[in-house]
Amino acid sequence: MLIAPEYKASSPESLTEQKFIERSLTENKFWLRIMKEHALFLGEGFNRKDKNLIQQTDRFFVHFEQLERRSHQTPKTVHDVRRLNEDSIQLVYGFRNFKRNLLILIINCKVTGFNFPLLVDHIAREAEYFIRSLQKFNQGILDPIQDAIINENVFWLRIMLEHSRFISQLIDSSERNLVITARKFADDFEILLNQARDVESMLYNKEPVYPIIGKMNKDSESAATELRDFKKAGLELIKSCQIKSVVNPLLADHVVREAEHFLYMIHALENRLEKKQKEGTM
């Protein structure tokens, strides 16, 4: 009797205490700063008359700044890190709801300003990603390596695609070469994203096919490295006032750090994949 492919799916992998502490603190230190900056950017994009919304983002900024500071001071014990994770989940969940409700208001033309709908959706998805990551850590599990590579690539490739489009919109149109380059990055990441989604569909709940997902990870690493370098160069040009744009230098630095975190995730996944292959679990 043939077994249905969905019953051959790999089981989640357990986290050691050391990995739980290490991964939790890394994600908290990174994402709490990102969330803090989201609050700042949203506040700067509101119409001046929307004082209540501005006050709410100011409060979120303060709360995230306090929690970010705590993440750097948290003792490296399972108990303390778990409490940090729980408090982060609670705060980020509230911020996620604020973003989603704001998006509805913007789409219904009840809020004006410069917070584009896709940008708000973009940062809401990042909040949801952060919440899911911490929830899995607190459960003591990691997704099976194949699922993890597919899920991380689908999430991050879309983030990089949208960064490229945002950059092309924020650079002055007279900076023709930079705008063309940013749009080219967007096109490249759209291709990679669609390929990753195809693999996700083909391999969903089926036996591992490590060579395919390994290549996916390598292709993402190459593209993300090029985009990271482009963002870094752009950041230096913005800081030295050598290009015409409306990009806040902090925002330029923000997207550089997100590209670097994608690369961090790619390398973590590559290490897990290599370990699986050495164990002969292919």
Secondary structure, 3 states (H helix, E strand, C coil): CCCCHHHHCCCCEECCHHHHHHHHHHHHHHHHHHHHHHHHHHHHHECCCCHHHHHHHHHHHHHHHHHHHHHCCCCCCHHHHHHHHHHHHHHHHHHHHHHHHHHHHHHCCCCCECCCHHHHHHHHHHHHHHHHHHHHHHHCEECCHHHHHHHHHHHHHHHHHHHHHHHHHHECCCCHHHHHHHHHHHHHHHHHHHHHHHHHHHHCCCCCCHHHHHHHHHHHHHHHHHHHHHHHHHHHHHHCCCCCECCCHHHHHHHHHHHHHHHHHHHHHHHHHHHHHHCCCC
